[in-house]
Amino acid sequence: MAIRLTLVNPETGEVSYLDQIADFDENLFRPLVEGYGEGEDARDVFEEAINWWERELAAIDKELSIRLRR
């Protein structure tokens, strides 16, 4: 698998690229480097976010159906 990382220098705005080749036999763990979930595998954080949205949307649907029955 080919991976291209885009690096941006926050002070100069200079953009550079880092190309890597990864075999599928390698560990695919890719931690988030900053913010919520820092250090956690990005897939786990994304799954948590999707699950949260599914719960929120289900709660909205439930409330809407209750209000429409009134």
N, C-alpha and C positions, 0 to 999 in steps of 0.2 A: 504494500500500500504506500502510495506517495503522499507525503504531508508537506505543506508549505505553510510556514509560520510567518506572519507579517509583524514586523517589529517597528514601532514608531517611537522615536526619541521625543519625550514630552517637552523638552526644552527647545529643540531645534525644528521639530516636525519632520526630520529626516526619516524616510521609510527605507527599511531594508528587509530582505527575505532570507529565511533559513529553510532550505529544502532538506528533507530527510526521507529515507526509505525505511519502512518498518515491515518486518515479516509478521504474518498473522500468528506465528508461534510465539511471538513476544507478548509480554504482559501489556494489555491495552489500557491499563489504568492511567487515566489522565486527570490529575487533580486540578481543581480551580485554583488560580493563583492569587485571587483577591476577592474581597467582598463576602457576601453570604455563602456559606459552604466552603470557605477557603480550606484547601487541603483535601477536600472530599472529591470523590470521582464525579465528574460532571454529569454522567448518566444518572447517578443516584440523586443528585440535586434536581435535575430536570424531571425525573420521575416524581419526586416529592412535590414539585411545583404543579405538575399535571394533575396529580391526585388532589392537591388543594383546590385547583380550579374545578375539578369534577365535583367535589363536595360543595363548593360555593354555588355552582350552577344548579346542582340538585336542590339545594336549599331555596334558591330563587324560584325554581320551577314549582316546588312544593308550596311556597308562600303564594305564588301567583294562582295556582289552582284553588287554594283555599279562598282567596279573595274573589275569584270569578264565580264561585259557588254561592256567594252571599247574595 
